[in-house]
Amino acid sequence: MLAQRLIERKRDGGRLEAGEWRALTLAYAAGHVPDYQMAAFLMACFLRGLDREETSALTEAMLDSGDRLALADLGVARVDKHSTGGVGDKVSLVLAPLIASLGVAVPMMSGRGLGHTGGTLDKLESIPGFRTSLTLAEARTQLAAIGCVLIGQTKEIAPADRKMYALRDATATVESIPLIAASIMSKKLAEDLTGLVIDIKRGSGSFLPRLEQELELAETMIRLGADHGCPVVALLTAMDRPLGRACGNALEVEEAILTLKGEGPPDLLEVTYALGVEMLLIAGTAASPDDARRQMEKAIGTGKAAEHFQRIIEAQGGNPGVVEDPAALPQAAECELFNSPRRGFVARVEPRAIGRGIIALGGGRTKMEDRVDPSVGFVITARPGDWVEHGEPLATIFAHDRAGVESGKHALRLAIIIGDEADPPLPLVSHRVSGSGVELVPRP
């Protein structure tokens, strides 16, 4: 009867008290509320929304449905970074070892690719032997030893969120800002963080299509962090084109390794530095943005950051030799250039079309149980605004077989648009959102 009453109240525009959120959430996690009732409740939430107190109460209830990391005795700042997801977004692979090499503990909990976006766990698991399924005890031991762990959501953390997210994905109730924020923050708060930096993607390849939605999500997560004693800063970054050149799991790992050695694409490095500055400032280990950037540049220039990535890989069962020799990563059987069909400007490189193309090659999922081929994908050298000649190479296709090559060509024809003119792309970092408000970030 509890669930039915709460469904009716939320359906009719009412609100729930904190104790009711807790009772319903814990009952669902324990299997006492059936999926059909929770699905109806989530749809009511999707349509009617949640106020600040309700969003905070749901976050707290999902957090309390499981265990938490206890990290205060590590004696250092503990900062994570979360991205709302995109195409070619391998920032986490660079940022986690980079920041950990500078003395900040980074307990990074990530997800898998679904829809057109890639997932950090799938990228990491393209490294032979790499384990992302660690227990909380294993994660804590590794954090104490080397200051970083790269894992997925364990069964111990926010199990109510695991169940609710799967149900939301199946019932078209994902795109609710309070539900998104509560889902993300319940997992992040379970990491016992002293700070969190959020990378919210904007543009045609982003999860939320409108700027006002992206700012609302940032502000909601900042408030949730404040309610639970965790400072949060968000940056809005461009996803109107893929980030970097590599798109596809093993290809992105290789590009991340190159970036840790100072050889990566400038746009990837710029977004990494912008987020890293915020992580070091929120950790209190940098005196200013310039100081934070200098620290990161030195860690990359001396090889310290790449060496730390090797330590993380080895600690989690992977082959650390991939850092010295990326050829140890899975390699595609077929490789072919994709050339420009005409001369003109690169008007657009559409991330969603690229993401769907990777799925068609076998490098992504339409269902969580789908197997992923880590070797396939694209390396896209064309950037919006470039002038190209007819027949000039725009990208390279990496595929399992010849049929995959043809599938890749079809995807790239849809994704890379050549025209007589090109609009300027979005700035790489456009907004900074904190407890003090929203600031426009000047272009470099």
ROKELUM-970660 format. One record per residue (C-alpha): z, x, y. Coordinates in nm, 3 decimals. Example, Ala and Ser with C-alpha at 12.3 -4.5 7.8 and 13.67 -1.06 7.14 Angstrom:
// ROKELUM-970660
node c3 = 0.780, c1 = 1.230, c2 = -0.450;
node c3 = 0.714, c1 = 1.367, c2 = -0.106;
This chain:
// ROKELUM-970660
node c3 = 0.000, c1 = 0.000, c2 = 0.000;
node c3 = 0.068, c1 = 0.289, c2 = 0.240;
node c3 = -0.295, c1 = 0.406, c2 = 0.237;
node c3 = -0.435, c1 = 0.055, c2 = 0.285;
node c3 = -0.213, c1 = -0.013, c2 = 0.587;
node c3 = -0.308, c1 = 0.318, c2 = 0.748;
node c3 = -0.679, c1 = 0.260, c2 = 0.684;
node c3 = -0.654, c1 = -0.081, c2 = 0.852;
node c3 = -0.467, c1 = 0.057, c2 = 1.153;
node c3 = -0.707, c1 = 0.347, c2 = 1.211;
node c3 = -1.009, c1 = 0.120, c2 = 1.150;
node c3 = -0.883, c1 = -0.110, c2 = 1.426;
node c3 = -0.833, c1 = 0.175, c2 = 1.673;
node c3 = -0.462, c1 = 0.234, c2 = 1.621;
node c3 = -0.284, c1 = 0.566, c2 = 1.578;
node c3 = -0.062, c1 = 0.720, c2 = 1.312;
node c3 = 0.274, c1 = 0.884, c2 = 1.365;
node c3 = 0.337, c1 = 1.240, c2 = 1.243;
node c3 = 0.539, c1 = 1.122, c2 = 0.943;
node c3 = 0.257, c1 = 0.891, c2 = 0.835;
node c3 = 0.000, c1 = 1.171, c2 = 0.853;
node c3 = 0.229, c1 = 1.386, c2 = 0.642;
node c3 = 0.296, c1 = 1.116, c2 = 0.382;
node c3 = -0.072, c1 = 1.026, c2 = 0.343;
node c3 = -0.194, c1 = 1.387, c2 = 0.334;
node c3 = 0.062, c1 = 1.505, c2 = 0.080;
node c3 = 0.010, c1 = 1.197, c2 = -0.135;
node c3 = -0.364, c1 = 1.263, c2 = -0.142;
node c3 = -0.314, c1 = 1.631, c2 = -0.228;
node c3 = -0.086, c1 = 1.525, c2 = -0.516;
node c3 = -0.345, c1 = 1.281, c2 = -0.652;
node c3 = -0.153, c1 = 0.964, c2 = -0.561;
node c3 = -0.422, c1 = 0.836, c2 = -0.321;
node c3 = -0.770, c1 = 0.785, c2 = -0.475;
node c3 = -1.082, c1 = 0.937, c2 = -0.324;
node c3 = -1.226, c1 = 0.595, c2 = -0.233;
node c3 = -0.929, c1 = 0.514, c2 = -0.010;
node c3 = -0.929, c1 = 0.858, c2 = 0.154;
node c3 = -1.305, c1 = 0.829, c2 = 0.210;
node c3 = -1.251, c1 = 0.499, c2 = 0.391;
node c3 = -0.971, c1 = 0.652, c2 = 0.597;
node c3 = -1.180, c1 = 0.955, c2 = 0.693;
node c3 = -1.467, c1 = 0.730, c2 = 0.803;
node c3 = -1.222, c1 = 0.535, c2 = 1.020;
node c3 = -1.107, c1 = 0.868, c2 = 1.171;
node c3 = -1.468, c1 = 0.972, c2 = 1.224;
node c3 = -1.547, c1 = 0.650, c2 = 1.411;
node c3 = -1.220, c1 = 0.602, c2 = 1.600;
node c3 = -1.115, c1 = 0.960, c2 = 1.663;
node c3 = -0.773, c1 = 1.126, c2 = 1.677;
node c3 = -0.561, c1 = 1.204, c2 = 1.980;
node c3 = -0.397, c1 = 1.543, c2 = 2.034;
node c3 = -0.072, c1 = 1.453, c2 = 1.861;
node c3 = -0.256, c1 = 1.308, c2 = 1.561;
node c3 = -0.479, c1 = 1.614, c2 = 1.529;
node c3 = -0.174, c1 = 1.841, c2 = 1.542;
node c3 = 0.010, c1 = 1.627, c2 = 1.286;
node c3 = -0.287, c1 = 1.634, c2 = 1.045;
node c3 = -0.313, c1 = 2.012, c2 = 1.084;
node c3 = 0.058, c1 = 2.053, c2 = 1.011;
node c3 = 0.040, c1 = 1.822, c2 = 0.710;
node c3 = -0.256, c1 = 2.008, c2 = 0.557;
node c3 = -0.082, c1 = 2.337, c2 = 0.625;
node c3 = 0.234, c1 = 2.212, c2 = 0.451;
node c3 = 0.038, c1 = 2.095, c2 = 0.147;
node c3 = 0.023, c1 = 2.456, c2 = 0.022;
node c3 = 0.165, c1 = 2.805, c2 = 0.058;
node c3 = 0.131, c1 = 3.054, c2 = 0.342;
node c3 = 0.097, c1 = 3.428, c2 = 0.375;
node c3 = 0.418, c1 = 3.585, c2 = 0.505;
node c3 = 0.314, c1 = 3.891, c2 = 0.704;
node c3 = 0.567, c1 = 3.935, c2 = 0.985;
node c3 = 0.723, c1 = 4.239, c2 = 0.819;
node c3 = 0.393, c1 = 4.430, c2 = 0.835;
node c3 = 0.501, c1 = 4.536, c2 = 1.183;
node c3 = 0.155, c1 = 4.508, c2 = 1.341;
node c3 = -0.049, c1 = 4.238, c2 = 1.514;
node c3 = -0.237, c1 = 4.005, c2 = 1.276;
node c3 = -0.563, c1 = 3.869, c2 = 1.416;
node c3 = -0.849, c1 = 3.684, c2 = 1.246;
node c3 = -1.189, c1 = 3.571, c2 = 1.368;
node c3 = -1.366, c1 = 3.250, c2 = 1.269;
node c3 = -1.729, c1 = 3.154, c2 = 1.322;
node c3 = -1.868, c1 = 2.802, c2 = 1.317;
node c3 = -2.166, c1 = 2.944, c2 = 1.126;
node c3 = -2.525, c1 = 3.038, c2 = 1.185;
node c3 = -2.827, c1 = 3.225, c2 = 1.052;
node c3 = -2.818, c1 = 3.603, c2 = 1.035;
node c3 = -2.454, c1 = 3.593, c2 = 1.147;
node c3 = -2.304, c1 = 3.892, c2 = 0.968;
node c3 = -2.053, c1 = 3.968, c2 = 1.247;
node c3 = -1.750, c1 = 3.930, c2 = 1.017;
node c3 = -1.878, c1 = 4.209, c2 = 0.791;
node c3 = -1.879, c1 = 4.445, c2 = 1.088;
node c3 = -1.583, c1 = 4.317, c2 = 1.284;
node c3 = -1.317, c1 = 4.304, c2 = 1.011;
node c3 = -1.333, c1 = 4.672, c2 = 0.908;
node c3 = -1.392, c1 = 4.780, c2 = 1.269;
node c3 = -1.080, c1 = 4.610, c2 = 1.405;
node c3 = -0.870, c1 = 4.702, c2 = 1.100;
node c3 = -0.965, c1 = 5.067, c2 = 1.151;
node c3 = -0.800, c1 = 5.041, c2 = 1.495;
node c3 = -0.458, c1 = 4.943, c2 = 1.359;
node c3 = -0.476, c1 = 4.562, c2 = 1.370;
node c3 = -0.417, c1 = 4.369, c2 = 1.046;
node c3 = -0.715, c1 = 4.141, c2 = 0.974;
node c3 = -0.649, c1 = 3.875, c2 = 0.707;
node c3 = -0.997, c1 = 3.723, c2 = 0.713;
node c3 = -1.048, c1 = 3.402, c2 = 0.519;
node c3 = -1.412, c1 = 3.294, c2 = 0.505;
node c3 = -1.639, c1 = 3.037, c2 = 0.343;
node c3 = -1.964, c1 = 3.004, c2 = 0.151;
node c3 = -2.303, c1 = 2.909, c2 = 0.283;
node c3 = -2.389, c1 = 2.541, c2 = 0.282;
node c3 = -2.671, c1 = 2.364, c2 = 0.461;
node c3 = -2.886, c1 = 2.597, c2 = 0.672;
node c3 = -2.602, c1 = 2.842, c2 = 0.747;
node c3 = -2.507, c1 = 3.151, c2 = 0.551;
node c3 = -2.158, c1 = 3.225, c2 = 0.419;
node c3 = -1.955, c1 = 3.546, c2 = 0.443;
node c3 = -1.829, c1 = 3.515, c2 = 0.085;
node c3 = -2.183, c1 = 3.501, c2 = -0.054;
node c3 = -2.274, c1 = 3.809, c2 = 0.148;
node c3 = -1.972, c1 = 4.003, c2 = 0.026;
node c3 = -2.036, c1 = 3.903, c2 = -0.334;
node c3 = -2.383, c1 = 4.059, c2 = -0.315;
node c3 = -2.193, c1 = 4.391, c2 = -0.326;
node c3 = -2.171, c1 = 4.471, c2 = -0.700;
node c3 = -1.822, c1 = 4.394, c2 = -0.831;
node c3 = -1.675, c1 = 4.264, c2 = -0.503;
node c3 = -1.395, c1 = 4.010, c2 = -0.560;
node c3 = -1.328, c1 = 3.744, c2 = -0.296;
node c3 = -1.091, c1 = 3.532, c2 = -0.512;
node c3 = -0.759, c1 = 3.707, c2 = -0.458;
node c3 = -0.416, c1 = 3.549, c2 = -0.489;
node c3 = -0.190, c1 = 3.543, c2 = -0.186;
node c3 = 0.021, c1 = 3.817, c2 = -0.345;
node c3 = -0.285, c1 = 4.038, c2 = -0.394;
node c3 = -0.401, c1 = 3.969, c2 = -0.039;
node c3 = -0.063, c1 = 4.059, c2 = 0.103;
node c3 = -0.047, c1 = 4.386, c2 = -0.094;
node c3 = -0.393, c1 = 4.487, c2 = 0.028;
node c3 = -0.308, c1 = 4.404, c2 = 0.389;
node c3 = 0.000, c1 = 4.623, c2 = 0.370;
node c3 = -0.206, c1 = 4.908, c2 = 0.222;
node c3 = -0.524, c1 = 4.909, c2 = 0.431;
node c3 = -0.483, c1 = 4.642, c2 = 0.699;
node c3 = -0.767, c1 = 4.412, c2 = 0.594;
node c3 = -0.856, c1 = 4.163, c2 = 0.323;
node c3 = -1.174, c1 = 3.953, c2 = 0.298;
node c3 = -1.114, c1 = 3.642, c2 = 0.089;
node c3 = -1.200, c1 = 3.278, c2 = 0.038;
node c3 = -0.961, c1 = 2.987, c2 = 0.068;
node c3 = -0.730, c1 = 3.021, c2 = -0.230;
node c3 = -0.596, c1 = 2.728, c2 = -0.431;
node c3 = -0.257, c1 = 2.805, c2 = -0.275;
node c3 = -0.365, c1 = 2.755, c2 = 0.087;
node c3 = -0.406, c1 = 2.405, c2 = 0.236;
node c3 = -0.511, c1 = 2.228, c2 = -0.086;
node c3 = -0.524, c1 = 1.897, c2 = 0.102;
node c3 = -0.791, c1 = 2.046, c2 = 0.326;
node c3 = -0.992, c1 = 2.163, c2 = 0.023;
node c3 = -0.997, c1 = 1.808, c2 = -0.115;
node c3 = -1.061, c1 = 1.642, c2 = 0.220;
node c3 = -1.342, c1 = 1.880, c2 = 0.315;
node c3 = -1.525, c1 = 1.817, c2 = -0.013;
node c3 = -1.491, c1 = 1.444, c2 = 0.047;
node c3 = -1.608, c1 = 1.470, c2 = 0.409;
node c3 = -1.911, c1 = 1.669, c2 = 0.298;
node c3 = -2.002, c1 = 1.392, c2 = 0.051;
node c3 = -1.938, c1 = 1.101, c2 = 0.288;
node c3 = -2.110, c1 = 1.216, c2 = 0.613;
node c3 = -1.781, c1 = 1.258, c2 = 0.800;
node c3 = -1.802, c1 = 1.632, c2 = 0.867;
node c3 = -1.909, c1 = 1.619, c2 = 1.233;
node c3 = -1.577, c1 = 1.500, c2 = 1.374;
node c3 = -1.427, c1 = 1.748, c2 = 1.618;
node c3 = -1.060, c1 = 1.664, c2 = 1.539;
node c3 = -1.128, c1 = 1.684, c2 = 1.164;
node c3 = -1.323, c1 = 2.011, c2 = 1.202;
node c3 = -1.048, c1 = 2.164, c2 = 1.418;
node c3 = -0.766, c1 = 2.055, c2 = 1.185;
node c3 = -0.955, c1 = 2.189, c2 = 0.883;
node c3 = -1.016, c1 = 2.530, c2 = 1.039;
node c3 = -0.673, c1 = 2.569, c2 = 1.193;
node c3 = -0.478, c1 = 2.461, c2 = 0.883;
node c3 = -0.631, c1 = 2.756, c2 = 0.697;
node c3 = -0.597, c1 = 3.003, c2 = 0.984;
node c3 = -0.235, c1 = 2.915, c2 = 1.057;
node c3 = -0.156, c1 = 2.971, c2 = 0.689;
node c3 = -0.248, c1 = 3.338, c2 = 0.745;
node c3 = 0.062, c1 = 3.392, c2 = 0.964;
node c3 = -0.152, c1 = 3.515, c2 = 1.251;
node c3 = -0.037, c1 = 3.645, c2 = 1.588;
node c3 = -0.379, c1 = 3.558, c2 = 1.734;
node c3 = -0.715, c1 = 3.405, c2 = 1.652;
node c3 = -1.062, c1 = 3.449, c2 = 1.805;
node c3 = -1.323, c1 = 3.175, c2 = 1.751;
node c3 = -1.698, c1 = 3.234, c2 = 1.765;
node c3 = -1.854, c1 = 2.895, c2 = 1.844;
node c3 = -2.230, c1 = 2.896, c2 = 1.803;
node c3 = -2.454, c1 = 2.711, c2 = 2.047;
node c3 = -2.823, c1 = 2.630, c2 = 2.051;
node c3 = -3.074, c1 = 2.481, c2 = 1.808;
node c3 = -2.925, c1 = 2.652, c2 = 1.502;
node c3 = -2.564, c1 = 2.557, c2 = 1.572;
node c3 = -2.351, c1 = 2.307, c2 = 1.387;
node c3 = -2.269, c1 = 2.110, c2 = 1.704;
node c3 = -2.584, c1 = 2.054, c2 = 1.912;
node c3 = -2.440, c1 = 1.986, c2 = 2.260;
node c3 = -2.251, c1 = 2.219, c2 = 2.493;
node c3 = -1.985, c1 = 1.959, c2 = 2.571;
node c3 = -1.910, c1 = 1.926, c2 = 2.198;
node c3 = -1.879, c1 = 2.301, c2 = 2.157;
node c3 = -1.640, c1 = 2.325, c2 = 2.451;
node c3 = -1.437, c1 = 2.031, c2 = 2.319;
node c3 = -1.403, c1 = 2.200, c2 = 1.979;
node c3 = -1.291, c1 = 2.524, c2 = 2.145;
node c3 = -1.033, c1 = 2.346, c2 = 2.359;
node c3 = -0.904, c1 = 2.145, c2 = 2.061;
node c3 = -0.847, c1 = 2.457, c2 = 1.851;
node c3 = -0.683, c1 = 2.636, c2 = 2.144;
node c3 = -0.439, c1 = 2.346, c2 = 2.183;
node c3 = -0.367, c1 = 2.343, c2 = 1.809;
node c3 = -0.296, c1 = 2.715, c2 = 1.820;
node c3 = -0.063, c1 = 2.665, c2 = 2.117;
node c3 = 0.118, c1 = 2.382, c2 = 1.933;
node c3 = 0.183, c1 = 2.621, c2 = 1.643;
node c3 = 0.260, c1 = 2.941, c2 = 1.835;
node c3 = -0.076, c1 = 3.113, c2 = 1.772;
node c3 = -0.278, c1 = 3.219, c2 = 2.080;
node c3 = -0.649, c1 = 3.133, c2 = 2.043;
node c3 = -0.950, c1 = 3.248, c2 = 2.245;
node c3 = -1.304, c1 = 3.118, c2 = 2.189;
node c3 = -1.642, c1 = 3.262, c2 = 2.284;
node c3 = -1.962, c1 = 3.058, c2 = 2.284;
node c3 = -2.245, c1 = 3.269, c2 = 2.145;
node c3 = -2.617, c1 = 3.209, c2 = 2.102;
node c3 = -2.766, c1 = 3.056, c2 = 1.789;
node c3 = -3.103, c1 = 2.947, c2 = 1.929;
node c3 = -3.247, c1 = 3.238, c2 = 1.726;
node c3 = -3.110, c1 = 3.435, c2 = 1.429;
node c3 = -2.856, c1 = 3.705, c2 = 1.510;
node c3 = -2.984, c1 = 4.052, c2 = 1.431;
node c3 = -3.292, c1 = 4.100, c2 = 1.215;
node c3 = -3.172, c1 = 4.048, c2 = 0.855;
node c3 = -3.132, c1 = 3.697, c2 = 0.714;
node c3 = -3.019, c1 = 3.675, c2 = 0.352;
node c3 = -2.709, c1 = 3.796, c2 = 0.170;
node c3 = -2.774, c1 = 4.155, c2 = 0.056;
node c3 = -3.008, c1 = 4.216, c2 = 0.350;
node c3 = -2.730, c1 = 4.119, c2 = 0.590;
node c3 = -2.480, c1 = 4.346, c2 = 0.416;
node c3 = -2.722, c1 = 4.635, c2 = 0.460;
node c3 = -2.765, c1 = 4.554, c2 = 0.830;
node c3 = -2.387, c1 = 4.528, c2 = 0.873;
node c3 = -2.349, c1 = 4.875, c2 = 0.719;
node c3 = -2.610, c1 = 5.012, c2 = 0.957;
node c3 = -2.423, c1 = 4.851, c2 = 1.248;
node c3 = -2.094, c1 = 5.010, c2 = 1.138;
node c3 = -2.280, c1 = 5.341, c2 = 1.158;
node c3 = -2.411, c1 = 5.264, c2 = 1.507;
node c3 = -2.765, c1 = 5.190, c2 = 1.390;
node c3 = -2.768, c1 = 4.811, c2 = 1.399;
node c3 = -2.965, c1 = 4.576, c2 = 1.625;
node c3 = -2.839, c1 = 4.557, c2 = 1.985;
node c3 = -2.775, c1 = 4.180, c2 = 1.984;
node c3 = -2.553, c1 = 4.200, c2 = 1.675;
node c3 = -2.359, c1 = 4.490, c2 = 1.821;
node c3 = -2.317, c1 = 4.312, c2 = 2.155;
node c3 = -2.170, c1 = 3.995, c2 = 1.997;
node c3 = -1.948, c1 = 4.207, c2 = 1.770;
node c3 = -1.813, c1 = 4.402, c2 = 2.067;
node c3 = -1.752, c1 = 4.084, c2 = 2.270;
node c3 = -1.546, c1 = 3.929, c2 = 1.990;
node c3 = -1.376, c1 = 4.259, c2 = 1.912;
node c3 = -1.265, c1 = 4.297, c2 = 2.272;
node c3 = -1.088, c1 = 3.961, c2 = 2.247;
node c3 = -0.925, c1 = 4.056, c2 = 1.915;
node c3 = -0.789, c1 = 4.384, c2 = 2.051;
node c3 = -0.666, c1 = 4.221, c2 = 2.371;
node c3 = -0.493, c1 = 3.937, c2 = 2.189;
node c3 = -0.337, c1 = 4.195, c2 = 1.954;
node c3 = -0.204, c1 = 4.391, c2 = 2.252;
node c3 = -0.363, c1 = 4.718, c2 = 2.133;
node c3 = -0.603, c1 = 4.756, c2 = 2.427;
node c3 = -0.513, c1 = 4.780, c2 = 2.793;
node c3 = -0.837, c1 = 4.624, c2 = 2.920;
node c3 = -1.178, c1 = 4.505, c2 = 2.800;
node c3 = -1.324, c1 = 4.847, c2 = 2.884;
node c3 = -1.052, c1 = 5.020, c2 = 2.685;
node c3 = -1.113, c1 = 4.787, c2 = 2.388;
node c3 = -1.486, c1 = 4.858, c2 = 2.394;
node c3 = -1.430, c1 = 5.233, c2 = 2.413;
node c3 = -1.200, c1 = 5.217, c2 = 2.111;
node c3 = -1.463, c1 = 5.030, c2 = 1.908;
node c3 = -1.747, c1 = 5.259, c2 = 2.014;
node c3 = -1.540, c1 = 5.561, c2 = 1.911;
node c3 = -1.453, c1 = 5.408, c2 = 1.571;
node c3 = -1.821, c1 = 5.350, c2 = 1.502;
node c3 = -1.936, c1 = 5.682, c2 = 1.645;
node c3 = -1.691, c1 = 5.887, c2 = 1.438;
node c3 = -1.762, c1 = 5.699, c2 = 1.113;
node c3 = -1.407, c1 = 5.562, c2 = 1.101;
node c3 = -1.520, c1 = 5.197, c2 = 1.088;
node c3 = -1.773, c1 = 5.254, c2 = 0.807;
node c3 = -1.513, c1 = 5.448, c2 = 0.610;
node c3 = -1.273, c1 = 5.156, c2 = 0.643;
node c3 = -1.536, c1 = 4.921, c2 = 0.503;
node c3 = -1.563, c1 = 5.152, c2 = 0.202;
node c3 = -1.186, c1 = 5.127, c2 = 0.148;
node c3 = -1.198, c1 = 4.747, c2 = 0.164;
node c3 = -1.487, c1 = 4.731, c2 = -0.083;
node c3 = -1.313, c1 = 4.964, c2 = -0.326;
node c3 = -0.981, c1 = 4.776, c2 = -0.298;
node c3 = -1.156, c1 = 4.448, c2 = -0.386;
node c3 = -1.338, c1 = 4.586, c2 = -0.689;
node c3 = -1.676, c1 = 4.650, c2 = -0.529;
node c3 = -1.898, c1 = 4.955, c2 = -0.537;
node c3 = -1.808, c1 = 5.155, c2 = -0.223;
node c3 = -2.124, c1 = 5.360, c2 = -0.274;
node c3 = -2.327, c1 = 5.086, c2 = -0.103;
node c3 = -2.204, c1 = 5.216, c2 = 0.233;
node c3 = -2.371, c1 = 5.553, c2 = 0.172;
node c3 = -2.665, c1 = 5.410, c2 = -0.023;
node c3 = -2.751, c1 = 5.045, c2 = 0.047;
node c3 = -3.017, c1 = 5.067, c2 = -0.227;
node c3 = -2.724, c1 = 4.996, c2 = -0.463;
node c3 = -2.733, c1 = 4.638, c2 = -0.333;
node c3 = -2.948, c1 = 4.382, c2 = -0.518;
node c3 = -3.318, c1 = 4.442, c2 = -0.449;
node c3 = -3.592, c1 = 4.179, c2 = -0.434;
node c3 = -3.881, c1 = 4.208, c2 = -0.680;
node c3 = -4.143, c1 = 4.116, c2 = -0.418;
node c3 = -4.176, c1 = 4.228, c2 = -0.057;
node c3 = -4.454, c1 = 4.133, c2 = 0.184;
node c3 = -4.521, c1 = 4.140, c2 = 0.558;
node c3 = -4.576, c1 = 3.820, c2 = 0.755;
node c3 = -4.826, c1 = 3.869, c2 = 1.038;
node c3 = -4.887, c1 = 3.682, c2 = 1.362;
node c3 = -5.152, c1 = 3.409, c2 = 1.332;
node c3 = -5.260, c1 = 3.461, c2 = 1.695;
node c3 = -5.189, c1 = 3.661, c2 = 2.008;
node c3 = -4.935, c1 = 3.531, c2 = 2.255;
node c3 = -4.563, c1 = 3.516, c2 = 2.326;
node c3 = -4.300, c1 = 3.455, c2 = 2.060;
node c3 = -4.187, c1 = 3.121, c2 = 2.200;
node c3 = -3.918, c1 = 3.045, c2 = 1.940;
node c3 = -3.762, c1 = 3.173, c2 = 1.619;
node c3 = -3.593, c1 = 2.862, c2 = 1.481;
node c3 = -3.270, c1 = 2.939, c2 = 1.291;
node c3 = -3.266, c1 = 2.612, c2 = 1.096;
node c3 = -3.616, c1 = 2.673, c2 = 0.961;
node c3 = -3.517, c1 = 3.028, c2 = 0.866;
node c3 = -3.202, c1 = 2.902, c2 = 0.693;
node c3 = -3.396, c1 = 2.638, c2 = 0.502;
node c3 = -3.650, c1 = 2.905, c2 = 0.406;
node c3 = -3.375, c1 = 3.123, c2 = 0.256;
node c3 = -3.256, c1 = 2.824, c2 = 0.050;
node c3 = -3.612, c1 = 2.766, c2 = -0.073;
node c3 = -3.625, c1 = 3.132, c2 = -0.182;
node c3 = -3.304, c1 = 3.080, c2 = -0.383;
node c3 = -3.074, c1 = 3.257, c2 = -0.139;
node c3 = -2.867, c1 = 2.953, c2 = -0.037;
node c3 = -2.734, c1 = 2.623, c2 = -0.162;
node c3 = -2.800, c1 = 2.255, c2 = -0.131;
node c3 = -2.497, c1 = 2.189, c2 = -0.357;
node c3 = -2.182, c1 = 2.400, c2 = -0.392;
node c3 = -2.253, c1 = 2.463, c2 = -0.763;
node c3 = -2.601, c1 = 2.612, c2 = -0.700;
node c3 = -2.644, c1 = 2.977, c2 = -0.797;
node c3 = -2.753, c1 = 3.217, c2 = -0.523;
node c3 = -3.004, c1 = 3.502, c2 = -0.550;
node c3 = -2.847, c1 = 3.766, c2 = -0.323;
node c3 = -3.163, c1 = 3.977, c2 = -0.293;
node c3 = -3.394, c1 = 3.732, c2 = -0.115;
node c3 = -3.443, c1 = 3.658, c2 = 0.254;
node c3 = -3.623, c1 = 3.777, c2 = 0.563;
node c3 = -3.610, c1 = 4.068, c2 = 0.804;
node c3 = -3.744, c1 = 3.930, c2 = 1.132;
node c3 = -3.855, c1 = 4.186, c2 = 1.389;
node c3 = -4.008, c1 = 3.937, c2 = 1.634;
node c3 = -3.776, c1 = 3.825, c2 = 1.913;
node c3 = -3.822, c1 = 3.533, c2 = 2.154;
node c3 = -4.015, c1 = 3.651, c2 = 2.458;
node c3 = -4.201, c1 = 3.931, c2 = 2.278;
node c3 = -4.577, c1 = 3.959, c2 = 2.331;
node c3 = -4.759, c1 = 3.998, c2 = 1.999;
node c3 = -5.120, c1 = 4.055, c2 = 1.900;
node c3 = -5.309, c1 = 3.871, c2 = 1.627;
node c3 = -5.220, c1 = 4.026, c2 = 1.291;
node c3 = -4.914, c1 = 4.209, c2 = 1.422;
node c3 = -4.620, c1 = 4.206, c2 = 1.173;
node c3 = -4.349, c1 = 3.958, c2 = 1.274;
node c3 = -4.124, c1 = 3.967, c2 = 0.966;
node c3 = -4.088, c1 = 4.087, c2 = 0.608;
node c3 = -4.038, c1 = 3.846, c2 = 0.317;
node c3 = -3.812, c1 = 3.947, c2 = 0.027;
node c3 = -3.860, c1 = 3.720, c2 = -0.274;
node c3 = -3.795, c1 = 3.691, c2 = -0.647;
node c3 = -4.165, c1 = 3.638, c2 = -0.734;
node c3 = -4.506, c1 = 3.559, c2 = -0.585;
node c3 = -4.423, c1 = 3.190, c2 = -0.559;
node c3 = -4.126, c1 = 3.291, c2 = -0.347;
node c3 = -4.349, c1 = 3.496, c2 = -0.119;
node c3 = -4.566, c1 = 3.190, c2 = -0.058;
node c3 = -4.257, c1 = 2.979, c2 = 0.005;
node c3 = -4.138, c1 = 3.240, c2 = 0.254;
node c3 = -4.471, c1 = 3.237, c2 = 0.437;
node c3 = -4.451, c1 = 2.860, c2 = 0.470;
node c3 = -4.098, c1 = 2.885, c2 = 0.613;
node c3 = -4.195, c1 = 3.153, c2 = 0.864;
node c3 = -4.497, c1 = 2.956, c2 = 0.983;
node c3 = -4.257, c1 = 2.675, c2 = 1.074;
node c3 = -3.991, c1 = 2.905, c2 = 1.219;
node c3 = -4.181, c1 = 3.160, c2 = 1.433;
node c3 = -4.375, c1 = 2.981, c2 = 1.705;
node c3 = -4.636, c1 = 3.176, c2 = 1.903;
node c3 = -4.739, c1 = 3.023, c2 = 2.235;
node c3 = -4.889, c1 = 3.097, c2 = 2.574;
node c3 = -4.544, c1 = 3.121, c2 = 2.730;
node c3 = -4.180, c1 = 3.151, c2 = 2.627;
node c3 = -3.866, c1 = 3.010, c2 = 2.781;
node c3 = -3.579, c1 = 3.257, c2 = 2.821;
node c3 = -3.335, c1 = 3.249, c2 = 2.529;
node c3 = -2.969, c1 = 3.158, c2 = 2.569;
node c3 = -2.737, c1 = 3.440, c2 = 2.678;
node c3 = -2.577, c1 = 3.610, c2 = 2.379;
node c3 = -2.229, c1 = 3.522, c2 = 2.509;
node c3 = -2.220, c1 = 3.238, c2 = 2.760;
node c3 = -1.863, c1 = 3.101, c2 = 2.785;
node c3 = -1.506, c1 = 3.221, c2 = 2.729;
node c3 = -1.248, c1 = 2.952, c2 = 2.660;
node c3 = -0.874, c1 = 3.015, c2 = 2.660;
node c3 = -0.554, c1 = 2.836, c2 = 2.747;
node c3 = -0.639, c1 = 2.907, c2 = 3.111;
node c3 = -0.967, c1 = 2.715, c2 = 3.096;
node c3 = -1.341, c1 = 2.776, c2 = 3.066;
node c3 = -1.511, c1 = 3.079, c2 = 3.222;
node c3 = -1.882, c1 = 3.159, c2 = 3.241;
node c3 = -1.951, c1 = 3.505, c2 = 3.102;
node c3 = -2.186, c1 = 3.708, c2 = 3.324;
node c3 = -2.496, c1 = 3.842, c2 = 3.155;
node c3 = -2.475, c1 = 4.218, c2 = 3.086;
